[in-house]
Every structure is written in structure tokens, then in C-alpha cells.
Amino acid sequence: MSGWTDLPAPDEPVPERYRGVWVRTLLETPEGRDTSTRVHWLQTGGWHADLRVPQGADPTTPLGRTQLQGFCGLTRITPGKDGQPDVCTWHRRWDIQPPRSTPDAGFMVFETPGRVIETGVHGPYLEIWERLPGSTGRYRAQAELDAQGQPTGVQRFVAGRYAITVRPRTAPWPGDLKPDETLAQLLQRHPGAAPGLLDFDMVFGQAPD
């Protein structure tokens, strides 16, 4: 019978104040402001999953799938010293988009226990995050097992009443990736790779009981 097993916990747990599901209410970059993309960052005691769906993107279509952003992996918090803010680094183990050339890290300032301001360590941006009610109290990071007890590749991340489930693609990235190109740009160069590179699922929803 299939089931689930816990993913290994990190040596340094993520502090409790970071755990839960955070909804992004604002992104500011030199290119402009974004308040319409649906963004959920789910943080457990070590593992994270982050899903970003632009307004109008239809994940059931190939075009819509190329517009998605989403990733999962381990989170590391480096405490601030001498009045400086913490640095949160998201080490991505899997990503919808091709690999980035710079680490994903932000300075984190809590305005309240349920509201945190993130600013870029490696680039100019500002994000406002607000914790989703009902997203604390229990945290799990799990891998699905098949009937023989072997991992299927599917992972599930739970915070309170919510979960993000990830079915990674099995197709490898082409060997000629260009720095910071998007999935859409990559598929323009490799249209024949679309079936494999778009064969993934990442879903935010209610956690199982």
C-alpha cells in the first residue's frame, strides 16, 4: 500500500516565527509594482514550497504553465547581528523555471508577528508577506511512497490547514541553458522538449486530515 514518509529535517530548524503560509501582497522592483500575482510561500520547520501564479495564467495550458513560478527546497535563516536583519536563503531543490544565476536570499524584517518585509540581498526588490490565518500548528514535509515503499518523486508540504503538493518533471534540462532565461524562452529554442519540461504539477490547497 502506498503512503508517505517524512523528509529529513535540517540540522538548523527554521525559527517558529517564519513558519506557516505567507501570502505576498506587494512586490516592488525597478520595473514596477505587482499586487495581482497569487503567491503562497509555505514554510515548515526546514522545508519550503513557493507557488506564484500570474493573473490570467491558465495552468491547464502549455502557455500558462510556462508563466508559473514555483520551487521547493530547504530554508536557512542567518540571524542578524548588531541590529541588522536576518537573512533568509531559499535553497531550491526543484524549480518550475530554469536555474537562477544568483542565490535566492532576502533581508527579513517583521513589522508584526503576521507581517514581514523582505528586501533583496542580491538584487533590488521589496516584498510584503502576510501570514495566512489557520496556517500554523502543524508542519510536515513528506515524500510519497509507492506500493513497494519506493519514492514516487511526489512531495507534500503542510502548514496548518494548507498544503502544497509537488510532482516534479522527470525530464532533464537541456545542456545549453543560458543565464537566467525563462522556461518560455527555453522552449522557444527547444520546442520539442515541451512535453517533458511541462510535465509537472504544483498545487496549493487544503491539507489532508
C-alpha atoms as one frame of an Amber mdcrd trajectory, in Angstrom:
protein
   0.000   0.000   0.000   1.291   3.478  -0.862   1.912   6.099   1.806   4.099
   8.978   2.891   7.395   9.338   4.720   8.896  12.443   6.315  11.700  14.220
   4.504  14.903  14.606   6.556  14.910  17.575   8.888  17.712  20.145   8.610
  20.418  20.473  11.256  19.276  24.049  11.997  15.467  24.343  12.233  13.760
  27.431  10.883  12.568  29.644  13.781   8.894  29.364  14.657   8.131  32.951
  13.633   8.845  32.091   9.983   6.595  29.037   9.814   3.196  28.975   8.170
   1.790  30.075   4.818   2.683  33.590   3.752   0.703  35.451   1.092   2.545
  38.127  -0.856   0.540  41.356  -1.010   3.104  43.529  -2.820   6.189  43.225
  -4.993   8.169  46.327  -5.932  11.098  46.192  -8.361  12.767  48.789 -10.608
  10.391  47.546 -13.322   7.213  48.313 -11.343   4.689  47.021  -8.797   2.796
  43.734  -8.714  -0.238  43.167  -6.499  -2.107  40.725  -8.770   0.105  37.612
  -8.845  -1.173  34.932  -6.443   1.818  33.961  -4.306   1.909  31.428  -1.472
   5.129  30.690   0.435   4.659  27.679   2.703   7.337  27.301   5.358   7.783
  24.281   7.600  10.469  23.724  10.200  13.044  23.304   7.459  11.463  22.783
   4.054   9.617  25.344   1.960   7.409  25.398  -1.122   6.557  28.571  -3.038
   3.991  28.880  -5.839   3.376  32.043  -7.918   0.531  32.250 -10.439   0.367
  35.468 -12.517  -3.070  36.985 -13.094  -4.598  35.443 -16.204  -2.213  32.480
 -16.378  -4.049  29.207 -17.033  -2.009  26.288 -15.648  -4.014  23.830 -17.788
  -2.447  25.228 -20.984   1.171  24.991 -22.151   1.475  28.791 -22.271   0.065
  29.140 -18.765   2.453  26.535 -17.398   5.463  28.428 -18.739   4.251  31.529
 -16.858   4.163  29.792 -13.476   6.903  30.223 -10.925   7.330  27.687  -8.178
  10.031  25.874  -6.284  10.703  23.849  -3.158  13.701  23.036  -1.021  15.403
  23.862   2.260  15.386  27.206   4.070  18.303  28.633   6.031  17.961  31.600
   8.401  21.132  33.522   9.229  20.391  35.678  12.309  21.221  39.346  12.004
  23.986  40.826  14.126  24.425  44.291  15.612  20.908  45.366  14.746  20.983
  44.010  11.190  18.015  41.966   9.901  18.015  38.201   9.457  18.927  36.819
   6.043  16.604  34.116   4.731  18.041  31.920   1.979  15.876  29.528  -0.003
  17.970  26.641  -1.316  15.929  25.337  -4.225  15.933  21.557  -4.712  13.398
  21.750  -7.554  12.131  24.655  -9.664   9.500  25.176 -12.350  11.799  27.689
 -14.044  15.418  27.069 -15.126  18.169  27.589 -12.522  18.996  31.141 -11.495
  22.478  32.627 -11.606  22.199  34.251  -8.154  21.135  32.820  -4.781  17.569
  33.406  -3.596  18.057  35.397  -0.394  16.339  38.292   1.348  16.700  40.544
   4.367  13.697  39.911   6.633  12.108  42.492   8.955   8.996  41.560  10.958
   6.666  44.544  11.320   4.282  42.340  13.324   4.221  38.578  14.021   2.000
  38.196  10.963   3.648  40.645   8.572   7.216  40.582   7.258   9.052  42.824
   4.814  11.618  41.198   2.517  14.233  43.161   0.588  16.782  41.766  -1.811
  20.294  40.685  -0.882  21.426  40.138  -4.482  19.058  42.493  -6.305  16.740
  45.482  -5.754  13.233  44.413  -4.735  10.760  44.662  -1.878   8.083  42.123
  -0.968   5.412  42.316   1.720   4.244  38.999   3.174   1.262  38.372   5.471
   0.688  35.085   7.273  -2.461  33.245   6.257  -4.803  32.531   9.197  -5.021
  28.836  10.014  -1.551  28.063   8.637   0.228  27.301  11.914   0.144  24.476
  14.446   1.366  21.548  12.379   4.132  21.282   9.810   5.106  18.348   7.610
   7.428  17.807   4.678   6.793  14.411   3.114   7.686  12.205   0.160   5.142
   9.848  -1.389   5.912   6.121  -1.462   4.526   3.613  -3.951   3.119   0.178
  -3.114   6.663  -1.222  -2.875   7.752   1.518  -0.481   9.809   3.373  -3.080
   9.658   7.179  -3.566   7.453   8.284  -6.443   9.025  11.747  -6.635   5.888
  13.485  -5.357   6.364  15.680  -2.285   3.845  17.341   0.016   4.432  20.290
   2.334   1.899  21.047   5.073   1.415  24.084   7.304  -1.756  24.167   9.419
  -4.802  23.700   7.178  -2.862  24.132   3.946  -0.567  22.132   1.683   1.469
  22.491  -1.478   1.918  19.269  -3.438   4.696  18.950  -5.997   5.099  16.377
  -8.773   8.450  17.236 -10.342   9.206  16.768 -14.003  11.476  13.849 -14.783
  12.925  15.367 -17.986  16.384  16.930 -17.525  17.174  20.494 -18.520  18.886
  20.840 -21.918  22.636  21.200 -21.725  22.747  24.651 -23.318  20.903  26.683
 -20.655  21.507  30.416 -20.866  21.895  32.525 -17.699  18.526  33.459 -16.169
  16.438  32.531 -19.200  12.809  31.663 -18.541  11.033  28.410 -19.273   9.163
  30.146 -22.102  12.431  31.339 -23.663  13.968  27.899 -23.290  11.042  26.250
 -25.058  11.299  28.716 -27.930  14.769  27.279 -28.536  13.754  23.675 -27.788
  10.082  23.289 -28.796  10.469  19.533 -28.998  11.314  19.399 -25.288   7.959
  20.902 -24.260   6.166  17.619 -23.420   8.829  16.641 -20.887   9.625  20.057
 -19.448   5.939  20.918 -18.946   5.120  17.561 -17.351   4.927  18.653 -13.710
   2.312  19.648 -11.140   2.429  22.108  -8.245  -0.826  22.776  -6.406  -1.748
  24.874  -3.372  -4.831  23.764  -1.441  -6.277  22.296   1.718  -4.133  19.825
   3.640  -5.462  16.299   4.156  -6.838  15.476   7.602
